[in-house]
Amino acid sequence: MWMDAAALRDARWRKSSRSNTGNDAQCVEFASVGIGAAVRDSKNADGPALVFPPSAFGSFLTGLKRV
C-alpha cells in the first residue's frame, strides 16, 4: 500500500549502515509503523512510502538473507 509522507510524519526512519554515501547514493529508509513496515527513497523524504504488513515484510527479509 502507498502512503503519503504526511501520514508518516512521526515515523522514525532508519537507513542501513551499509548504504552508499556520496552524491549518487542509492538508498532506502525503513520505519516501523503501527500497521507494518514502511520503506521510502532516502533522496525523496517528502515523497510517498510503501507500507507492508508485518508478515509480508518478514517474508521479504527472509528472502534477502538467502541471497
mmJSON file of the N, C-alpha and C atoms, coordinates in Angstrom:
{"data_MODEL":{"atom_site":{
"group_PDB":["ATOM","ATOM","ATOM","ATOM","ATOM","ATOM","ATOM","ATOM","ATOM","ATOM","ATOM","ATOM","ATOM","ATOM","ATOM","ATOM","ATOM","ATOM","ATOM","ATOM","ATOM","ATOM","ATOM","ATOM","ATOM","ATOM","ATOM","ATOM","ATOM","ATOM","ATOM","ATOM","ATOM","ATOM","ATOM","ATOM","ATOM","ATOM","ATOM","ATOM","ATOM","ATOM","ATOM","ATOM","ATOM","ATOM","ATOM","ATOM","ATOM","ATOM","ATOM","ATOM","ATOM","ATOM","ATOM","ATOM","ATOM","ATOM","ATOM","ATOM","ATOM","ATOM","ATOM","ATOM","ATOM","ATOM","ATOM","ATOM","ATOM","ATOM","ATOM","ATOM","ATOM","ATOM","ATOM","ATOM","ATOM","ATOM","ATOM","ATOM","ATOM","ATOM","ATOM","ATOM","ATOM","ATOM","ATOM","ATOM","ATOM","ATOM","ATOM","ATOM","ATOM","ATOM","ATOM","ATOM","ATOM","ATOM","ATOM","ATOM","ATOM","ATOM","ATOM","ATOM","ATOM","ATOM","ATOM","ATOM","ATOM","ATOM","ATOM","ATOM","ATOM","ATOM","ATOM","ATOM","ATOM","ATOM","ATOM","ATOM","ATOM","ATOM","ATOM","ATOM","ATOM","ATOM","ATOM","ATOM","ATOM","ATOM","ATOM","ATOM","ATOM","ATOM","ATOM","ATOM","ATOM","ATOM","ATOM","ATOM","ATOM","ATOM","ATOM","ATOM","ATOM","ATOM","ATOM","ATOM","ATOM","ATOM","ATOM","ATOM","ATOM","ATOM","ATOM","ATOM","ATOM","ATOM","ATOM","ATOM","ATOM","ATOM","ATOM","ATOM","ATOM","ATOM","ATOM","ATOM","ATOM","ATOM","ATOM","ATOM","ATOM","ATOM","ATOM","ATOM","ATOM","ATOM","ATOM","ATOM","ATOM","ATOM","ATOM","ATOM","ATOM","ATOM","ATOM","ATOM","ATOM","ATOM","ATOM","ATOM","ATOM","ATOM","ATOM","ATOM","ATOM","ATOM","ATOM","ATOM","ATOM"],
"id":[1,2,3,4,5,6,7,8,9,10,11,12,13,14,15,16,17,18,19,20,21,22,23,24,25,26,27,28,29,30,31,32,33,34,35,36,37,38,39,40,41,42,43,44,45,46,47,48,49,50,51,52,53,54,55,56,57,58,59,60,61,62,63,64,65,66,67,68,69,70,71,72,73,74,75,76,77,78,79,80,81,82,83,84,85,86,87,88,89,90,91,92,93,94,95,96,97,98,99,100,101,102,103,104,105,106,107,108,109,110,111,112,113,114,115,116,117,118,119,120,121,122,123,124,125,126,127,128,129,130,131,132,133,134,135,136,137,138,139,140,141,142,143,144,145,146,147,148,149,150,151,152,153,154,155,156,157,158,159,160,161,162,163,164,165,166,167,168,169,170,171,172,173,174,175,176,177,178,179,180,181,182,183,184,185,186,187,188,189,190,191,192,193,194,195,196,197,198,199,200,201],
"type_symbol":["N","C","C","N","C","C","N","C","C","N","C","C","N","C","C","N","C","C","N","C","C","N","C","C","N","C","C","N","C","C","N","C","C","N","C","C","N","C","C","N","C","C","N","C","C","N","C","C","N","C","C","N","C","C","N","C","C","N","C","C","N","C","C","N","C","C","N","C","C","N","C","C","N","C","C","N","C","C","N","C","C","N","C","C","N","C","C","N","C","C","N","C","C","N","C","C","N","C","C","N","C","C","N","C","C","N","C","C","N","C","C","N","C","C","N","C","C","N","C","C","N","C","C","N","C","C","N","C","C","N","C","C","N","C","C","N","C","C","N","C","C","N","C","C","N","C","C","N","C","C","N","C","C","N","C","C","N","C","C","N","C","C","N","C","C","N","C","C","N","C","C","N","C","C","N","C","C","N","C","C","N","C","C","N","C","C","N","C","C","N","C","C","N","C","C","N","C","C","N","C","C"],
"label_atom_id":["N","CA","C","N","CA","C","N","CA","C","N","CA","C","N","CA","C","N","CA","C","N","CA","C","N","CA","C","N","CA","C","N","CA","C","N","CA","C","N","CA","C","N","CA","C","N","CA","C","N","CA","C","N","CA","C","N","CA","C","N","CA","C","N","CA","C","N","CA","C","N","CA","C","N","CA","C","N","CA","C","N","CA","C","N","CA","C","N","CA","C","N","CA","C","N","CA","C","N","CA","C","N","CA","C","N","CA","C","N","CA","C","N","CA","C","N","CA","C","N","CA","C","N","CA","C","N","CA","C","N","CA","C","N","CA","C","N","CA","C","N","CA","C","N","CA","C","N","CA","C","N","CA","C","N","CA","C","N","CA","C","N","CA","C","N","CA","C","N","CA","C","N","CA","C","N","CA","C","N","CA","C","N","CA","C","N","CA","C","N","CA","C","N","CA","C","N","CA","C","N","CA","C","N","CA","C","N","CA","C","N","CA","C","N","CA","C","N","CA","C","N","CA","C","N","CA","C","N","CA","C","N","CA","C"],
"label_alt_id":[null,null,null,null,null,null,null,null,null,null,null,null,null,null,null,null,null,null,null,null,null,null,null,null,null,null,null,null,null,null,null,null,null,null,null,null,null,null,null,null,null,null,null,null,null,null,null,null,null,null,null,null,null,null,null,null,null,null,null,null,null,null,null,null,null,null,null,null,null,null,null,null,null,null,null,null,null,null,null,null,null,null,null,null,null,null,null,null,null,null,null,null,null,null,null,null,null,null,null,null,null,null,null,null,null,null,null,null,null,null,null,null,null,null,null,null,null,null,null,null,null,null,null,null,null,null,null,null,null,null,null,null,null,null,null,null,null,null,null,null,null,null,null,null,null,null,null,null,null,null,null,null,null,null,null,null,null,null,null,null,null,null,null,null,null,null,null,null,null,null,null,null,null,null,null,null,null,null,null,null,null,null,null,null,null,null,null,null,null,null,null,null,null,null,null,null,null,null,null,null,null],
"label_comp_id":["MET","MET","MET","TRP","TRP","TRP","MET","MET","MET","ASP","ASP","ASP","ALA","ALA","ALA","ALA","ALA","ALA","ALA","ALA","ALA","LEU","LEU","LEU","ARG","ARG","ARG","ASP","ASP","ASP","ALA","ALA","ALA","ARG","ARG","ARG","TRP","TRP","TRP","ARG","ARG","ARG","LYS","LYS","LYS","SER","SER","SER","SER","SER","SER","ARG","ARG","ARG","SER","SER","SER","ASN","ASN","ASN","THR","THR","THR","GLY","GLY","GLY","ASN","ASN","ASN","ASP","ASP","ASP","ALA","ALA","ALA","GLN","GLN","GLN","CYS","CYS","CYS","VAL","VAL","VAL","GLU","GLU","GLU","PHE","PHE","PHE","ALA","ALA","ALA","SER","SER","SER","VAL","VAL","VAL","GLY","GLY","GLY","ILE","ILE","ILE","GLY","GLY","GLY","ALA","ALA","ALA","ALA","ALA","ALA","VAL","VAL","VAL","ARG","ARG","ARG","ASP","ASP","ASP","SER","SER","SER","LYS","LYS","LYS","ASN","ASN","ASN","ALA","ALA","ALA","ASP","ASP","ASP","GLY","GLY","GLY","PRO","PRO","PRO","ALA","ALA","ALA","LEU","LEU","LEU","VAL","VAL","VAL","PHE","PHE","PHE","PRO","PRO","PRO","PRO","PRO","PRO","SER","SER","SER","ALA","ALA","ALA","PHE","PHE","PHE","GLY","GLY","GLY","SER","SER","SER","PHE","PHE","PHE","LEU","LEU","LEU","THR","THR","THR","GLY","GLY","GLY","LEU","LEU","LEU","LYS","LYS","LYS","ARG","ARG","ARG","VAL","VAL","VAL"],
"label_asym_id":["A","A","A","A","A","A","A","A","A","A","A","A","A","A","A","A","A","A","A","A","A","A","A","A","A","A","A","A","A","A","A","A","A","A","A","A","A","A","A","A","A","A","A","A","A","A","A","A","A","A","A","A","A","A","A","A","A","A","A","A","A","A","A","A","A","A","A","A","A","A","A","A","A","A","A","A","A","A","A","A","A","A","A","A","A","A","A","A","A","A","A","A","A","A","A","A","A","A","A","A","A","A","A","A","A","A","A","A","A","A","A","A","A","A","A","A","A","A","A","A","A","A","A","A","A","A","A","A","A","A","A","A","A","A","A","A","A","A","A","A","A","A","A","A","A","A","A","A","A","A","A","A","A","A","A","A","A","A","A","A","A","A","A","A","A","A","A","A","A","A","A","A","A","A","A","A","A","A","A","A","A","A","A","A","A","A","A","A","A","A","A","A","A","A","A","A","A","A","A","A","A"],
"label_entity_id":["1","1","1","1","1","1","1","1","1","1","1","1","1","1","1","1","1","1","1","1","1","1","1","1","1","1","1","1","1","1","1","1","1","1","1","1","1","1","1","1","1","1","1","1","1","1","1","1","1","1","1","1","1","1","1","1","1","1","1","1","1","1","1","1","1","1","1","1","1","1","1","1","1","1","1","1","1","1","1","1","1","1","1","1","1","1","1","1","1","1","1","1","1","1","1","1","1","1","1","1","1","1","1","1","1","1","1","1","1","1","1","1","1","1","1","1","1","1","1","1","1","1","1","1","1","1","1","1","1","1","1","1","1","1","1","1","1","1","1","1","1","1","1","1","1","1","1","1","1","1","1","1","1","1","1","1","1","1","1","1","1","1","1","1","1","1","1","1","1","1","1","1","1","1","1","1","1","1","1","1","1","1","1","1","1","1","1","1","1","1","1","1","1","1","1","1","1","1","1","1","1"],
"label_seq_id":[1,1,1,2,2,2,3,3,3,4,4,4,5,5,5,6,6,6,7,7,7,8,8,8,9,9,9,10,10,10,11,11,11,12,12,12,13,13,13,14,14,14,15,15,15,16,16,16,17,17,17,18,18,18,19,19,19,20,20,20,21,21,21,22,22,22,23,23,23,24,24,24,25,25,25,26,26,26,27,27,27,28,28,28,29,29,29,30,30,30,31,31,31,32,32,32,33,33,33,34,34,34,35,35,35,36,36,36,37,37,37,38,38,38,39,39,39,40,40,40,41,41,41,42,42,42,43,43,43,44,44,44,45,45,45,46,46,46,47,47,47,48,48,48,49,49,49,50,50,50,51,51,51,52,52,52,53,53,53,54,54,54,55,55,55,56,56,56,57,57,57,58,58,58,59,59,59,60,60,60,61,61,61,62,62,62,63,63,63,64,64,64,65,65,65,66,66,66,67,67,67],
"pdbx_PDB_ins_code":[null,null,null,null,null,null,null,null,null,null,null,null,null,null,null,null,null,null,null,null,null,null,null,null,null,null,null,null,null,null,null,null,null,null,null,null,null,null,null,null,null,null,null,null,null,null,null,null,null,null,null,null,null,null,null,null,null,null,null,null,null,null,null,null,null,null,null,null,null,null,null,null,null,null,null,null,null,null,null,null,null,null,null,null,null,null,null,null,null,null,null,null,null,null,null,null,null,null,null,null,null,null,null,null,null,null,null,null,null,null,null,null,null,null,null,null,null,null,null,null,null,null,null,null,null,null,null,null,null,null,null,null,null,null,null,null,null,null,null,null,null,null,null,null,null,null,null,null,null,null,null,null,null,null,null,null,null,null,null,null,null,null,null,null,null,null,null,null,null,null,null,null,null,null,null,null,null,null,null,null,null,null,null,null,null,null,null,null,null,null,null,null,null,null,null,null,null,null,null,null,null],
"Cartn_x":[0.845,0.0,0.901,0.508,1.207,0.643,1.505,1.044,1.728,0.995,1.52,2.512,3.55,4.572,3.985,2.957,2.352,1.779,1.29,0.732,1.81,3.058,4.175,5.132,4.645,5.476,6.2,5.558,6.153,6.96,7.08,7.834,9.317,9.98,11.428,12.153,12.634,13.253,14.692,15.109,16.484,17.023,18.302,18.981,20.034,20.232,21.214,22.607,23.367,24.756,25.597,25.072,25.785,25.395,24.592,24.157,25.34,25.231,26.249,26.217,27.328,27.363,27.836,27.661,28.075,26.876,27.154,26.102,25.176,25.669,24.845,24.351,24.27,23.858,22.459,22.329,21.054,20.604,19.79,19.426,17.921,17.497,16.119,16.172,15.076,14.953,13.774,13.835,12.824,12.297,11.015,10.418,9.375,9.389,8.351,7.163,6.007,4.798,3.705,2.655,1.596,1.016,0.953,0.328,1.344,2.636,3.651,4.978,5.585,6.898,6.791,7.319,7.303,8.692,8.747,10.006,9.866,10.899,10.869,12.258,12.293,13.531,14.168,15.396,16.039,16.258,16.304,16.505,15.197,14.068,12.765,11.933,12.421,11.779,10.358,10.036,8.685,7.775,8.304,7.512,6.781,6.079,5.298,6.19,5.602,6.304,5.448,6.105,5.409,5.277,4.099,3.874,3.458,4.163,3.933,3.389,2.441,2.018,3.217,3.232,4.385,4.762,3.793,4.112,4.781,4.319,4.914,6.33,6.564,7.907,8.849,8.336,9.149,9.574,8.658,8.992,10.029,9.9,10.866,12.258,12.361,13.66,14.249,13.407,13.872,14.463,13.79,14.301,15.627,15.786,17.048,18.202,17.949,19.0,19.488,18.665,19.043,19.924,19.958,20.707,22.169],
"Cartn_y":[-1.159,0.0,1.236,2.256,3.537,4.423,5.176,6.163,7.481,8.538,9.881,10.163,10.932,11.249,11.926,12.723,13.428,12.438,11.308,10.301,9.609,9.71,9.06,10.076,11.272,12.37,12.025,11.269,10.943,9.65,9.012,7.761,8.033,7.058,7.159,6.363,7.072,6.445,6.058,4.909,4.422,4.039,4.27,3.887,2.848,1.889,0.848,1.441,0.882,1.314,0.905,0.032,-0.404,0.393,1.419,2.247,2.988,3.224,4.017,5.445,6.123,7.548,8.287,9.584,10.371,10.913,11.595,12.262,11.308,10.131,9.197,8.03,8.23,7.167,6.654,5.35,4.689,4.031,4.705,4.215,4.219,3.323,3.327,3.447,3.941,4.051,3.201,2.734,1.859,2.481,2.318,2.74,1.712,1.376,0.525,1.418,1.107,1.906,0.987,1.564,0.794,-0.329,-0.158,-1.184,-2.076,-1.872,-2.715,-2.0,-2.169,-1.6,-0.679,0.525,1.497,1.612,1.763,1.903,3.085,3.937,5.093,5.341,6.136,6.568,7.638,7.434,8.389,9.754,9.809,11.094,11.855,11.221,11.849,11.668,12.248,12.073,12.625,13.55,14.108,13.354,12.326,11.543,10.422,9.593,8.504,7.38,6.51,5.34,4.103,2.985,1.704,1.154,0.679,0.11,-1.35,-2.233,-3.661,-4.193,-5.139,-5.8,-6.547,-6.767,-7.429,-8.767,-9.596,-10.905,-10.781,-9.848,-9.659,-9.127,-8.197,-7.644,-8.703,-9.527,-10.619,-11.593,-11.92,-12.809,-12.172,-10.883,-10.151,-10.233,-9.98,-10.035,-11.44,-12.446,-13.829,-14.127,-13.648,-13.827,-13.132,-11.949,-11.224,-11.976,-12.584,-13.307,-14.526,-15.02,-16.183,-15.795,-14.536,-14.068,-13.916],
"Cartn_z":[0.0,0.0,0.0,-0.757,-0.762,0.341,1.0,1.98,1.702,1.868,1.718,2.841,2.552,3.546,4.778,4.607,5.742,6.757,6.29,7.19,8.008,7.575,8.256,8.875,9.113,9.618,10.921,11.8,13.093,13.092,11.936,11.855,12.109,12.713,12.97,11.887,10.884,9.717,10.011,9.458,9.602,8.233,8.056,6.824,7.183,6.325,6.577,6.727,7.647,7.814,6.609,5.776,4.572,3.337,3.52,2.396,1.795,0.5,-0.187,0.335,0.218,0.537,-0.705,-0.726,-1.874,-2.625,-3.71,-4.48,-5.22,-5.578,-6.343,-5.492,-4.183,-3.27,-3.616,-3.642,-3.909,-2.614,-1.836,-0.513,-0.304,0.543,1.024,2.532,3.099,4.541,4.993,6.209,6.792,8.073,8.328,9.597,10.017,11.285,11.836,12.164,11.599,11.829,12.354,12.883,13.518,12.688,11.376,10.536,9.837,10.076,9.458,9.311,8.153,7.863,6.656,6.788,5.694,5.087,3.777,3.044,2.103,2.066,1.165,0.577,-0.464,-1.101,-0.215,0.208,1.12,0.481,-0.856,-1.535,-1.724,-1.378,-1.561,-0.286,0.805,2.107,2.137,1.267,1.222,0.263,-0.363,-1.303,-0.601,-1.364,-0.78,-0.258,0.524,1.055,0.789,0.631,0.538,1.951,2.301,3.623,3.461,4.158,4.071,5.391,5.356,6.585,7.184,8.483,9.116,8.478,8.148,7.573,6.21,5.389,4.06,4.174,5.098,5.26,5.83,6.739,7.289,6.2,5.296,4.17,3.266,3.033,2.214,2.84,4.14,4.822,4.798,4.968,4.908,3.53,2.487,1.13,0.901,1.457,1.314,1.957,3.081,3.799,3.025,2.113,1.3,0.124,-0.218,-1.396,-1.05],
"occupancy":[1.0,1.0,1.0,1.0,1.0,1.0,1.0,1.0,1.0,1.0,1.0,1.0,1.0,1.0,1.0,1.0,1.0,1.0,1.0,1.0,1.0,1.0,1.0,1.0,1.0,1.0,1.0,1.0,1.0,1.0,1.0,1.0,1.0,1.0,1.0,1.0,1.0,1.0,1.0,1.0,1.0,1.0,1.0,1.0,1.0,1.0,1.0,1.0,1.0,1.0,1.0,1.0,1.0,1.0,1.0,1.0,1.0,1.0,1.0,1.0,1.0,1.0,1.0,1.0,1.0,1.0,1.0,1.0,1.0,1.0,1.0,1.0,1.0,1.0,1.0,1.0,1.0,1.0,1.0,1.0,1.0,1.0,1.0,1.0,1.0,1.0,1.0,1.0,1.0,1.0,1.0,1.0,1.0,1.0,1.0,1.0,1.0,1.0,1.0,1.0,1.0,1.0,1.0,1.0,1.0,1.0,1.0,1.0,1.0,1.0,1.0,1.0,1.0,1.0,1.0,1.0,1.0,1.0,1.0,1.0,1.0,1.0,1.0,1.0,1.0,1.0,1.0,1.0,1.0,1.0,1.0,1.0,1.0,1.0,1.0,1.0,1.0,1.0,1.0,1.0,1.0,1.0,1.0,1.0,1.0,1.0,1.0,1.0,1.0,1.0,1.0,1.0,1.0,1.0,1.0,1.0,1.0,1.0,1.0,1.0,1.0,1.0,1.0,1.0,1.0,1.0,1.0,1.0,1.0,1.0,1.0,1.0,1.0,1.0,1.0,1.0,1.0,1.0,1.0,1.0,1.0,1.0,1.0,1.0,1.0,1.0,1.0,1.0,1.0,1.0,1.0,1.0,1.0,1.0,1.0,1.0,1.0,1.0,1.0,1.0,1.0],
"B_iso_or_equiv":[0.0,0.0,0.0,0.0,0.0,0.0,0.0,0.0,0.0,0.0,0.0,0.0,0.0,0.0,0.0,0.0,0.0,0.0,0.0,0.0,0.0,0.0,0.0,0.0,0.0,0.0,0.0,0.0,0.0,0.0,0.0,0.0,0.0,0.0,0.0,0.0,0.0,0.0,0.0,0.0,0.0,0.0,0.0,0.0,0.0,0.0,0.0,0.0,0.0,0.0,0.0,0.0,0.0,0.0,0.0,0.0,0.0,0.0,0.0,0.0,0.0,0.0,0.0,0.0,0.0,0.0,0.0,0.0,0.0,0.0,0.0,0.0,0.0,0.0,0.0,0.0,0.0,0.0,0.0,0.0,0.0,0.0,0.0,0.0,0.0,0.0,0.0,0.0,0.0,0.0,0.0,0.0,0.0,0.0,0.0,0.0,0.0,0.0,0.0,0.0,0.0,0.0,0.0,0.0,0.0,0.0,0.0,0.0,0.0,0.0,0.0,0.0,0.0,0.0,0.0,0.0,0.0,0.0,0.0,0.0,0.0,0.0,0.0,0.0,0.0,0.0,0.0,0.0,0.0,0.0,0.0,0.0,0.0,0.0,0.0,0.0,0.0,0.0,0.0,0.0,0.0,0.0,0.0,0.0,0.0,0.0,0.0,0.0,0.0,0.0,0.0,0.0,0.0,0.0,0.0,0.0,0.0,0.0,0.0,0.0,0.0,0.0,0.0,0.0,0.0,0.0,0.0,0.0,0.0,0.0,0.0,0.0,0.0,0.0,0.0,0.0,0.0,0.0,0.0,0.0,0.0,0.0,0.0,0.0,0.0,0.0,0.0,0.0,0.0,0.0,0.0,0.0,0.0,0.0,0.0,0.0,0.0,0.0,0.0,0.0,0.0],
"pdbx_formal_charge":[null,null,null,null,null,null,null,null,null,null,null,null,null,null,null,null,null,null,null,null,null,null,null,null,null,null,null,null,null,null,null,null,null,null,null,null,null,null,null,null,null,null,null,null,null,null,null,null,null,null,null,null,null,null,null,null,null,null,null,null,null,null,null,null,null,null,null,null,null,null,null,null,null,null,null,null,null,null,null,null,null,null,null,null,null,null,null,null,null,null,null,null,null,null,null,null,null,null,null,null,null,null,null,null,null,null,null,null,null,null,null,null,null,null,null,null,null,null,null,null,null,null,null,null,null,null,null,null,null,null,null,null,null,null,null,null,null,null,null,null,null,null,null,null,null,null,null,null,null,null,null,null,null,null,null,null,null,null,null,null,null,null,null,null,null,null,null,null,null,null,null,null,null,null,null,null,null,null,null,null,null,null,null,null,null,null,null,null,null,null,null,null,null,null,null,null,null,null,null,null,null],
"auth_seq_id":[1,1,1,2,2,2,3,3,3,4,4,4,5,5,5,6,6,6,7,7,7,8,8,8,9,9,9,10,10,10,11,11,11,12,12,12,13,13,13,14,14,14,15,15,15,16,16,16,17,17,17,18,18,18,19,19,19,20,20,20,21,21,21,22,22,22,23,23,23,24,24,24,25,25,25,26,26,26,27,27,27,28,28,28,29,29,29,30,30,30,31,31,31,32,32,32,33,33,33,34,34,34,35,35,35,36,36,36,37,37,37,38,38,38,39,39,39,40,40,40,41,41,41,42,42,42,43,43,43,44,44,44,45,45,45,46,46,46,47,47,47,48,48,48,49,49,49,50,50,50,51,51,51,52,52,52,53,53,53,54,54,54,55,55,55,56,56,56,57,57,57,58,58,58,59,59,59,60,60,60,61,61,61,62,62,62,63,63,63,64,64,64,65,65,65,66,66,66,67,67,67],
"auth_comp_id":["MET","MET","MET","TRP","TRP","TRP","MET","MET","MET","ASP","ASP","ASP","ALA","ALA","ALA","ALA","ALA","ALA","ALA","ALA","ALA","LEU","LEU","LEU","ARG","ARG","ARG","ASP","ASP","ASP","ALA","ALA","ALA","ARG","ARG","ARG","TRP","TRP","TRP","ARG","ARG","ARG","LYS","LYS","LYS","SER","SER","SER","SER","SER","SER","ARG","ARG","ARG","SER","SER","SER","ASN","ASN","ASN","THR","THR","THR","GLY","GLY","GLY","ASN","ASN","ASN","ASP","ASP","ASP","ALA","ALA","ALA","GLN","GLN","GLN","CYS","CYS","CYS","VAL","VAL","VAL","GLU","GLU","GLU","PHE","PHE","PHE","ALA","ALA","ALA","SER","SER","SER","VAL","VAL","VAL","GLY","GLY","GLY","ILE","ILE","ILE","GLY","GLY","GLY","ALA","ALA","ALA","ALA","ALA","ALA","VAL","VAL","VAL","ARG","ARG","ARG","ASP","ASP","ASP","SER","SER","SER","LYS","LYS","LYS","ASN","ASN","ASN","ALA","ALA","ALA","ASP","ASP","ASP","GLY","GLY","GLY","PRO","PRO","PRO","ALA","ALA","ALA","LEU","LEU","LEU","VAL","VAL","VAL","PHE","PHE","PHE","PRO","PRO","PRO","PRO","PRO","PRO","SER","SER","SER","ALA","ALA","ALA","PHE","PHE","PHE","GLY","GLY","GLY","SER","SER","SER","PHE","PHE","PHE","LEU","LEU","LEU","THR","THR","THR","GLY","GLY","GLY","LEU","LEU","LEU","LYS","LYS","LYS","ARG","ARG","ARG","VAL","VAL","VAL"],
"auth_asym_id":["A","A","A","A","A","A","A","A","A","A","A","A","A","A","A","A","A","A","A","A","A","A","A","A","A","A","A","A","A","A","A","A","A","A","A","A","A","A","A","A","A","A","A","A","A","A","A","A","A","A","A","A","A","A","A","A","A","A","A","A","A","A","A","A","A","A","A","A","A","A","A","A","A","A","A","A","A","A","A","A","A","A","A","A","A","A","A","A","A","A","A","A","A","A","A","A","A","A","A","A","A","A","A","A","A","A","A","A","A","A","A","A","A","A","A","A","A","A","A","A","A","A","A","A","A","A","A","A","A","A","A","A","A","A","A","A","A","A","A","A","A","A","A","A","A","A","A","A","A","A","A","A","A","A","A","A","A","A","A","A","A","A","A","A","A","A","A","A","A","A","A","A","A","A","A","A","A","A","A","A","A","A","A","A","A","A","A","A","A","A","A","A","A","A","A","A","A","A","A","A","A"],
"auth_atom_id":["N","CA","C","N","CA","C","N","CA","C","N","CA","C","N","CA","C","N","CA","C","N","CA","C","N","CA","C","N","CA","C","N","CA","C","N","CA","C","N","CA","C","N","CA","C","N","CA","C","N","CA","C","N","CA","C","N","CA","C","N","CA","C","N","CA","C","N","CA","C","N","CA","C","N","CA","C","N","CA","C","N","CA","C","N","CA","C","N","CA","C","N","CA","C","N","CA","C","N","CA","C","N","CA","C","N","CA","C","N","CA","C","N","CA","C","N","CA","C","N","CA","C","N","CA","C","N","CA","C","N","CA","C","N","CA","C","N","CA","C","N","CA","C","N","CA","C","N","CA","C","N","CA","C","N","CA","C","N","CA","C","N","CA","C","N","CA","C","N","CA","C","N","CA","C","N","CA","C","N","CA","C","N","CA","C","N","CA","C","N","CA","C","N","CA","C","N","CA","C","N","CA","C","N","CA","C","N","CA","C","N","CA","C","N","CA","C","N","CA","C","N","CA","C","N","CA","C","N","CA","C","N","CA","C"],
"pdbx_PDB_model_num":[1,1,1,1,1,1,1,1,1,1,1,1,1,1,1,1,1,1,1,1,1,1,1,1,1,1,1,1,1,1,1,1,1,1,1,1,1,1,1,1,1,1,1,1,1,1,1,1,1,1,1,1,1,1,1,1,1,1,1,1,1,1,1,1,1,1,1,1,1,1,1,1,1,1,1,1,1,1,1,1,1,1,1,1,1,1,1,1,1,1,1,1,1,1,1,1,1,1,1,1,1,1,1,1,1,1,1,1,1,1,1,1,1,1,1,1,1,1,1,1,1,1,1,1,1,1,1,1,1,1,1,1,1,1,1,1,1,1,1,1,1,1,1,1,1,1,1,1,1,1,1,1,1,1,1,1,1,1,1,1,1,1,1,1,1,1,1,1,1,1,1,1,1,1,1,1,1,1,1,1,1,1,1,1,1,1,1,1,1,1,1,1,1,1,1,1,1,1,1,1,1]
}}}
